Amino acid sequence: METFNKIAVPVSALILFVVLWELIVWANGWPDYVMAAPSDLPAAYIRFWELFLVGGWQTLWRTVAGLGLAVVFGLLLGMIMGFSRIARDALYPLLVGFNAIPKATLVPVLALLFIGQHNFNTVLMAFLISFFPIAVSVGIGLSTLEPEYRDILRSLGASRFTIFRKIALPKTLPEFFGALKVSVTLAFIGTNLVEIVSPHGKGLGALFLSGQTNSNYPLMFAVLIALAVLGIVLYYGVVFLEKIFAGWAERQST
Amino acid sequence: MSNLIAIKGVRHAYSTDAGPLPVLDGLDLTVPEGEFCAVVGPSGCGKSTLTRLVAGLMKPDAGEVWLEGKRVTTPRKTVGMAFQNPVLLEWRSILDNVILPLEIVDPSMSRAKRVARAEELLAMVGLEGFEDKRPSELSGGMRQRASLCRAIVHRPSVLIMDEPFGALDNFTREDLWQTMRDLRAVENFTCVLITHDLRESVFLGDQVVVLSGRPARTQYILDVDLPHDRTIDVLYTQKAADMLHDLRNQIKIAQGRDVEVH
């Protein structure tokens, strides 16, 4: 019954959402260039299925690559900030300032820096937009580690690396995954941003743009839905990893 | 070598924004091998600093700390520590929490041997059957029991405890005193216990050291002349009452207050 509910409830919500969407479009008599109805979408998917597959794959791998870079770099930066007060004081304002820059303004900057390197630019943007939450939460997680946790191993003469591996790192994992859930969405936005804004783009973003250029409105909506689905897949991928590596942090409901 | 721990004229100050804050000044302490030394004193008198010095986690500004005939300058594997907060690792089972020090001290020890050693201790403190539980599934007293097991699993020569029973209710605390007594009868370690509880210091200690107010020095040493296999009942004898009274007066002096006159 519980597993049934777990599947049945979200699926019914989804169906309800689609039905409402269809109803609103129908009741207002909107043409598809104002708002396409769900019933307009299958035709778009059938006609352009190959483009959807290729574009979806390009969007997916570049997002994951950017996120992977963000994880490595964010962890490193978080470790530096977590262990050194001086590094924390020095880097924090820089990071906050960088994070405050609207990333859309970086698209032309990157395009000029690395001309024609579309894949590289896209991955780079996904990375730039998504490392901040990881660095901050890992940094805070490490710097707020209670001294007793360190002392149980330090009093045995354990090295800093051993203490990090056995205590600090696992203890920070819940914070890390919390940040990763934010970062995965950000990386996805970063990828699509470059795909849509830069000319001769690839991926689902470029498909969206071509829908706009060709006034194929159902295609634009179909891309949006495909992006939503891809976003859900990525997000739950992170949730799945969290369950494996930090499942202990989940409170048993009693 | 009779004294396992020897602290000679230790002085230490922390640097604060308002200048140096001396916490220890002229602290002397000796604990013979196998003895249980309880340390009491007013709040904030530097008792925790003392544990960190003995564990080699910090160095005193002046004076010497000796352990097993060697000057303490860095942490060493022959020390076990337990704190008021049991600091169990939430992502490990109780068994794996207890095993943790063995992974550091003796990396070559086989998993089976580690498990056997941990299980032996867990059974001794009454945690048989809880090996696979997570720390969050245990009560405060049980967590502290597991924490004690972890502190002595690697057979340290010194066990240093910083108010390990301070956060427990009175009945649980008395249970743990008896657990501690039983562990001592089986395992060989010299013990330093920091506590606020005078009854605890008399029940567990072979000697009770009273520290003066900050900066702390050794103010008074009481030899607890009671048999090792004490029961809680011993605390209700005249002898224990006299000792407790004696200690209470010393604490008053340490706090800078006059001893009450009958």
Interface residues (C-beta under 8 A of the other chain):
Chain A: E146 E148 Y149 D151 I152 L153 R154 S155 L156 G157 A158 T162 K166 I167 P170 K171 L173 A246 W248 A249 R251
Chain B: R52 A55 G56 L57 T74 P75 R76 K77 V79 G80 M81 F83 N85 V87 L89 E90 W91 L100 P101 E103 I104 V105 R134 S136 R150 H154 I160
